[in-house]
Amino acid sequence: MVVETYYSQVAEEVVSWQKQGKLLDLGTGPGYLPIEIAKRSSSIRVTGIDLTRRLIEIAKINALSAGVSERLDFEVGNAGRLRFEDCSFDMVISTGMLHMLREPVKVLKECYRVLKPGGEAWIYDPARVSSQIDKRKWRASFTPVERIYYFIYSLLSKINPLRKYSRKQAVAMIESAGFNDYRIQQYKNEIRIKLKKPVA
């Protein structure tokens, strides 16, 4: 399954960087990334938030089925108004959410606020996770739960059409949010932004 493969790769990168601590996953959807991280590390606790209650319910079921629910928390939440205290997380990550945000700077500011000093926020925004595969075969391979997720994602994409940010636009957003230490990588269908909160 291409979606599982994508999140497995991201999880490997996260675990190789962040060995332990508390991680926040923004726009967690059905919880694929937190589950993959939990499979690879028993020293990381992940909280996943999403605006869609049904997806949070699915994420909880998926975590239970994967046998990692004791190290994962899922809840309905708004990335632009996080309920968490300042300096609560060692790392924040988001995959595929940036292009759908109405107020991306507001979300980046929240990332900065909840990060511990020295912590990093990784923003991966794949425009097309499935760009290199036969989309009909990909959709045909969906489980019932994945069909629901795809349906909801398709609706949200119609409401908030795909935005592609240039490097210049990304830098402006990042610096407006207070980050001065950052790395930006651009690929054909993806932008990867890694932000670091200063220690002092």
N, C-alpha and C positions, 0 to 999 in steps of 0.2 A: 504493500500500500504506500503510495508516494507521500501522503501526508505524514504517516508514521516515520518514514525514512527521513523526511525533512526535520521533524522534531527530534529524532534520534541524533542527528548530526549536530543540531543546536545544543542539545543536552550534553553531548560530549565536550563541546567547546566550553560550556558553562562550568561543568564539573572539573575540567582541567585547569580552569582559572580560579574558581571559588571552591575551595576545599571543604569549607564548613560555614555555618552561620544561617542567617535568615534571609530568604530571597522573596521578592514580591514579583508576581507575574501579572502584568496589566493586560486586560482583554484576553483572559485565559481560555475562553470558549469552552470546549468539552474537556479541558484539562490535560491535553496531550503532552505539553511541555513539562509541567510539574511532575506528571507521572513518570516520564522518561528520566527526569533528573533524580527522582526518588529511587528509581531502579538502580541508578548508578552510584548513589551516595547515601549513606545512612547518617551522615553528619550535617546534612542540609535540610532545613525545614522550609517548605514553600507555602506561601499564601497566594492563591489565585483569585482575582476579582474580575467580574464581568457585569455589564449592564443587564444582560438577559438572564432572567431567573431560570428559564428552562435549561439553558446551557450550564448553569451552575448545578442544577439537579443532575444533569447528565455527567458532569465532571465528577461529582461525588460517587455516582454509580460506577463510573470507569475506574476511579481510584480504588474503590472497594474490590472490584473484580481483579484489579492488578495486584492486590495485596499490599498496597502502600498507603492506605488511607490514614494510618496513624501519624504520618509525617507530613500530611497535606491538609490545608484548610482552604475551603472554597466559600466565597460569599459574594452576594450582589453588591456592587460598588461602582462609583463613578471615579474614573482616573483623574478627573479634574478637581475633585473634592474628596481626597482620601481621608478616611477617619483615623488614620494612624498618627501617632505622635512623631515629633521631629526626631530624626536620627534613629529610626526604628529598624532599618534594614541594612544588611551588608551589601546587597545587590538588588537592582531592579531590572527587570527585562520585559520587553514587549515585542511580539512578533505579529506583523500584519495589521497593526492598528493605526499607525501614524497617518496613513492616507485617508482614513475615515474621520479623523478628528476635526471638529469645527474650530477648536481653540488649542492647537498643538502646544503653543508656548505655555499656556496654563497647566497643561499636563506635565511638561518638562520641568516647570517650576515645582510642581508637587513631587516629582522624582527627586529633585535636588533637596527639597525639604525633608523627605523621609529617609534619605540616604545617610548613613553614618559617615563621618569624615574619613576620606580615603576610599569610600565605596564607589562602585561604578554602576552606571545605568547603560544597558545595551538595548538599542532600538533596532530591531531587524524588521524591515518592511518589505516583504516579498510581494510584488505586484501580481505575479503569477506563479504560485508554487508548482502548478502543473503544466508549465509552458512547454516542456519537452516531451509530453506524452499524448497519447490519443485520449482526448477528453471523454469520448463516449465510453471507451473501455474503463477509464478511471471512474466515471460516475456509476457504471454498472457494477463495479467492485465494492461499492459502499455497503456498509452494514446499515440496518434500520436507523441506528443512532446517528451515524454519519450522514444519512440522507436528511435527517432533521436539521443537523448542523449546517449542511450545505444550503438547504432551503432558506434558513434564517440568514445566513451570510449573504446569499443572493439578494434577498430583500433589502438588507442593510446597504449593500453595494449600490442598489438602485436609488436609495434615499440619499446616500452620500457617495457620489461618483468618485472613481479612482483619481487621486491626485498624485502627480509625480513631482517631487521637489528637486530643484537643482542644488548643487553644492552651495551656491551663494545663498539661496533661500534657507537651506539647512543651517548654515553658519549663523545667519541672522537670528533664527529661532533659538538656537543653542545659547548664543551669547546673551540674548534677551532673558533667558531663563536663569542666568547666573553662572553657567559653566564656562570656564576658560581653558580647561584641559580636555581636549576631545580629539577623536580620530574619526574620519569619515571615509568609507569605502563605497564606491559606486560600481554596480554591475549592470548588466543589460536590463534585468527585471527586479533588481533589489538594491536598496540602500541600507548600509549598516553603519550605525552611529554608536560610538562608544564614548561615554562621558564619565569623567572622574571628578568627584567632589573633593576639594582641597582638604588636607589634613588640618590646617590652621587658617 
